[in-house]
Amino acid sequence: MATDAATASRMRIGGLVFLLGGAALGWTGVHLFSGVLRWRITPDGAGLSVLWLMVTGAVLVAMGGAMLATGRCPRGLLWLLVGLLAIFVVAGVVVTLQSGGRMPRLHL
C-alpha cells in the first residue's frame, strides 16, 4: 500500500506540473490570438500554431486536473497529447525542409 500511495502522490505532483504548464501554454496562445492576430485565426502558420497552443494547453490542463483529482494518468488524454506532440514534430520538420534549411545530421 505504501507504493500505491507514493505513486498516487507522484501523479498528483505531476498533475500540478501539467496543470501549470498547460495554463502557461493556453495563456500564451490566448495572448497571441488576442494581441498579435487580433481575434482572427489566419490560414497561415501563425493562426494554426496559435490554435495548436490553445488546444495543447487545454489538453494539459484537463490532464493535470484529472491527475490531481484521481492520482492516476488518464489514458485517453495521454494519447491525445502524444498525437499533438507528433503534430508539433512533423510540422517542425516540414517547415524546416520547406524553408530551404537542412536537417541536422547526427554523426555517431
N, C-alpha and C positions, 0 to 999 in steps of 0.2 A: 504494500500500500504506500510506502514511503516513496517508491519510484514513481507511482502514478501521480501523487501529489506534487512531486518535483517537476514531472513532465507537464502537468497542468499549469503550474506556476510559470514555467518557462514559456509555455504557449501564451499565457496572459501577458508576459513581458514582451514577447514577440508581437502580440496583437497591439500593444500600445505603440510599439515602433512602427508597425504597419499603419496604424491609425494616424500617427503624426506625419509619417511620410506621405500618405495619401492626401492628408489635408494640405500639405505643402504643395504637392503636385496639382491638386484641384485648385488651390488658390492661385498658383502661377498661371494655370490655364484660364481661369476667370479674369485675372488681371490683364493678360494678353488679349483676351477676347473683348473685354470692355474698353481697354485703353488703346491698344495698337490697331485692332481690327474694327473698332467702333461698332460692336454688336452685330457683325456680319461674318458668317463663315464663308470665306472665299474658296473658290475651287482649286486654288494653287496649293503648294506645300504648306504655306503658313496656316491656312484655315484647317487643313487636315491634321497638322501637328498640334494645334490648339485643341481640336476635338479629341485627339488621342490623349493629350494631357488630362483633360477633364474626365474622360471615360476611365482611364487608368487610375486617376485619383479617387473616383467614386468606387471602383472595384476594391482598391486598397483600403478605403475607409470601411466599406461593408465587410471585408475580410477581417480587418483588425477588430471591428466591433463584435463580429461573431467569435473571434478567438478570445476576446476579453470576456464575453458572456459565458462561453461554454468551456473554455480551456482546451479546445480541440481545433484542428485546422479544417475548415470547410473545403471539401474536395472539389465541388463544382466551381467555386470561385478560384481555387488554385489553378484549375485547368484554364479558366478564362484569363487569369493573369499570365500564365505561360503563353497562351495564344497572343496576348497583347505584347508581350516581350519579344515574341518571334516576329511580329509585325514590325516592331521597332528595329530589330536587327536587319531584317530583309530590306526595309526602307532605307536604312543607312547604307547598305551595300549597293542598292540600286542608285541612290543619289550620288554616291562616290563614283561609281562607274559611268554614270551619265555626265558627270561634270568634267570628265576627261582625266580625272585623277587616277592614280594607280593604286591598287590594293597593296598593302604592305606584305612582304614575303617573310616567312619565318625560315631562318637558316638554322637547322638543327644539327 
